[in-house]
Amino acid sequence: MSPKIIPEKQVRPWYKVTEVGIIPMDWEVKRLGELLDFKNWLNKEKEAFGYWTPIVNYMDVYGKRWLTASDIKWKVSLSNDELRNYEARKWDVFFTRTSETVQEIWYSSILLEDIENATFSGFVLRWRPKNNELFGPYEKYCFSTQSVRKDIISSSTYTTRALTNGRSLSKVRISLPSKPEQFAIAQVLSDTDALIVSLEALIAKKKAIKHGTMQELLTGKRRLPGFSGEWEDTLFSKACEIKRGQMITSSIKKAWKIPVIAWWKMPAYYHNESNRNWKTITISASWANAWYIWFYNTPIFASDCSTISESNSYSIKFIYYFLLLMQNRIYLMQTWWAQPHIHPKDLNPIKLSLPCSNEQSAIAQVLSDIDSEISDLENKRDKYKHIKQGMMSELLTGNIRLLWMI
């Protein structure tokens, strides 16, 4: 492909026009075949002899950008010769070579650690760095730029499935800085990843704390200061009115603002009117998410779901957190007729203990405060993920240089 013709006055000093775009003058354009040796592993029947060895398969590569031993779940039986010829090592790059669509082909994952006697499956290709031009940790990021992904997709073919091979992938081009700059870029991005991982660990810890707090407060095992007295044992059907949603079709779908809540975790589409106008609990009624519970503080149109609305006889947030605590049990209440369903009558027999309204509100407030902390952490994590994507786009193309590299 010929380079895009760009007027010279639009090219910054110390930059040049190449097949992959404008890059720093001291960067090179390399084809993957110059940087990586590929190996194709053929599918085979399991044998009754040999070693049982961990195998990097299609879903490992498709699902994760980086792989460690804990990510590889499957094992196969190999002979000694096969194990020697088709081993997987630290910093090996694995690409998917077939998928349903061309957009899903050639996802890549990097093996971040040595795994004893590991191999790879026939639906992925192993690429191993050669000539010592690629710095290992830099591999974690360099195949993710838009230009590289576009080149990879264009190299594939499609019949009944999207397909490609090592010869096609070898022609894909990548812009490459020097080894010191690769190290510096990888360090900056790795530091950002470490921050994201630490936030995710903190989010997981907060969620565990929330679950433990729910188990204690919503069952009366632990009481908040200032509250005493007996809780009232009742049934869900007596404590709350559970209503069905109103079935609606996608024909009403327009650029309206009222979310239509159906069987999915996200709004199915949007409507111009609501049928639930204040605080509402929704319980998805069918399909794979016939159990999913959510709370809305704004008007909605309840469709393929059951709902519980606000009442003077209970704290709706207390009921919401109680249902979250019962979510696994509600999942087991699914009934089947062509597809799973949860009906209002399925929830009616659930046993419920209610404290006085003030204690309900106090418990709900404690759990809402934890939710707010979790939401703040998730927003912070998502912000850093967005920042990282921007950093990758700029650093991996040389559009922005690290000061000590210039």
Long-range contacts (C-beta under 8 A, 24 or more apart in sequence): 15-398, 18-175, 19-173, 20-147, 20-148, 20-151, 20-173, 20-174, 20-175, 21-147, 21-175, 21-397, 22-399, 23-175, 23-397, 23-398, 24-177, 24-398, 24-401, 26-177, 26-178, 27-175, 27-176, 27-177, 27-398, 28-175, 28-176, 29-173, 29-174, 29-175, 29-176, 30-133, 30-173, 30-174, 30-176, 31-170, 31-171, 31-172, 31-173, 31-174, 32-127, 32-169, 32-170, 32-171, 32-172, 32-173, 32-174, 33-169, 33-170, 33-171, 34-131, 34-133, 35-129, 35-130, 35-131, 35-133, 35-134, 35-174, 35-176, 36-93, 36-127, 36-128, 36-129, 36-130, 36-134, 36-170, 37-127, 37-128, 37-130, 38-125, 38-126, 38-127, 38-128, 38-166, 38-169, 38-170, 39-86, 39-125, 39-126, 39-127, 39-128, 39-166, 40-97, 40-122, 40-125, 40-165, 40-166, 41-86, 41-119, 41-120, 41-121, 41-122, 41-124, 41-125, 41-126, 42-122, 43-121, 43-122, 43-123, 44-122, 46-76, 46-77, 47-77, 47-78, 47-79, 48-77, 49-77, 49-79, 50-77, 50-78, 50-79, 50-80, 50-82, 50-83, 51-77, 51-78, 51-79, 51-80, 51-83, 51-117, 52-76, 52-77, 53-77, 53-78, 53-83, 53-117, 53-118, 53-119, 54-115, 54-117, 54-118, 54-119, 55-118, 55-119, 55-120, 55-121, 56-88, 56-94, 56-109, 56-111, 56-118, 56-119, 56-120, 56-121, 56-124, 57-120, 57-121, 57-123, 57-124, 58-96, 58-121, 58-123, 58-124, 60-94, 60-109, 61-94, 61-95, 61-96, 61-107, 61-108, 61-109, 61-124, 62-96, 62-99, 62-104, 62-107, 64-109, 65-108, 65-109, 65-110, 65-140, 65-144, 66-109, 66-110, 66-112, 66-140, 67-94, 67-109, 67-110, 67-111, 67-112, 68-112, 68-113, 69-113, 69-115, 72-115, 72-118, 76-119, 78-119, 82-119, 83-117, 83-119, 86-119, 86-120, 86-126, 87-117, 87-118, 87-119, 88-115, 88-118, 88-119, 88-120, 88-126, 89-114, 89-118, 89-128, 90-114, 90-136, 91-128, 91-129, 91-136, 91-139, 92-126, 92-127, 92-128, 93-126, 93-127, 93-128, 93-129, 93-139, 93-143, 94-120, 94-124, 94-125, 94-126, 94-127, 95-124, 95-125, 95-127, 95-169, 96-123, 96-124, 97-123, 97-124, 97-125, 97-163, 97-164, 97-165, 98-123, 98-161, 98-162, 98-163, 98-164, 99-161, 99-162, 100-161, 100-162, 101-162, 102-153, 102-156, 102-158, 102-162, 103-153, 104-162, 105-152, 105-153, 105-156, 105-162, 105-163, 105-164, 106-149, 106-152, 106-153, 106-155, 106-156, 106-164, 106-169, 108-143, 108-144, 110-139, 110-140, 112-140, 125-165, 125-166, 125-169, 127-166, 127-169, 133-176, 133-179, 134-176, 134-182, 135-179, 135-182, 135-183, 135-186, 137-183, 137-186, 137-187, 137-190, 138-182, 138-183, 138-185, 138-186, 140-186, 140-189, 140-190, 141-185, 141-186, 141-189, 141-392, 141-396, 142-174, 142-176, 142-182, 142-396, 143-174, 144-392, 144-396, 145-392, 145-393, 145-396, 145-397, 146-393, 147-173, 147-175, 147-397, 148-172, 148-173, 148-174, 175-396, 175-397, 175-398, 177-398, 177-405, 180-405, 181-401, 181-402, 181-405, 184-402, 184-404, 184-405, 185-395, 185-396, 185-402, 188-391, 188-395, 188-402, 189-388, 189-391, 189-392, 189-395, 192-384, 192-387, 192-388, 192-391, 193-388, 195-384, 196-381, 196-384, 196-385, 196-388, 199-377, 199-380, 199-381, 199-384, 200-381, 202-377, 203-374, 203-377, 203-378, 203-381, 206-370, 206-373, 206-374, 206-377, 207-374, 209-370, 210-367, 210-370, 210-371, 210-374, 213-366, 213-367, 213-370, 214-321, 214-324, 214-325, 214-367, 215-325, 217-363, 217-366, 217-367, 218-318, 218-321, 218-322, 218-325, 218-363, 219-353, 220-353, 220-355, 223-359, 224-359, 224-362, 224-363, 224-366, 227-355, 227-356, 227-358, 227-359, 227-362, 229-355, 229-356, 231-353, 231-354, 231-355, 232-353, 232-354, 232-355, 233-351, 233-352, 233-353, 234-351, 234-352, 234-353, 234-354, 235-348, 235-349, 235-350, 235-351, 235-352, 236-347, 236-348, 236-349, 236-350, 236-351, 236-352, 237-347, 237-348, 237-349, 239-313, 239-314, 239-319, 239-352, 239-354, 240-308, 240-311, 240-314, 240-319, 241-308, 241-309, 241-311, 242-306, 242-307, 242-308, 242-344, 242-347, 242-348, 243-302, 243-306, 243-307, 243-308, 243-309, 243-344, 244-285, 244-306, 244-307, 244-343, 244-344, 245-275, 245-282, 245-285, 245-301, 245-302, 245-303, 245-304, 245-305, 245-306, 245-307, 246-275, 246-301, 246-302, 246-303, 247-303, 247-304, 248-301, 248-303, 258-299, 258-300, 258-301, 259-296, 259-300, 259-301, 260-300, 260-301, 260-303, 261-294, 261-296, 261-300, 261-301, 261-302, 261-303, 261-305, 262-303, 262-304, 262-305, 263-287, 263-288, 263-289, 263-290, 263-304, 263-305, 264-289, 265-289, 265-292, 265-294, 268-303, 268-304, 271-301, 273-301, 274-299, 274-300, 274-301, 275-300, 275-301, 275-302, 276-300, 276-301, 276-302, 276-307, 276-309, 278-309, 278-310, 279-309, 279-310, 279-316, 279-317, 280-307, 280-308, 280-309, 280-310, 281-307, 281-308, 281-309, 281-316, 281-319, 281-320, 281-323, 282-306, 282-307, 283-307, 283-308, 283-323, 283-330, 283-342, 283-347, 284-342, 285-341, 285-342, 285-343, 286-339, 286-340, 286-341, 286-342, 287-339, 287-340, 288-340, 290-334, 290-339, 290-340, 290-341, 290-342, 291-327, 291-330, 291-331, 291-333, 291-334, 291-342, 293-320, 293-323, 293-324, 293-327, 293-330, 295-320, 306-342, 306-343, 306-344, 306-347, 313-357, 314-354, 314-357, 314-360, 315-357, 315-360, 315-361, 315-363, 315-364, 317-361, 317-364, 317-365, 317-367, 317-368, 318-354, 318-360, 318-361, 318-363, 318-364, 320-364, 321-363, 321-364, 321-367, 322-352, 326-350
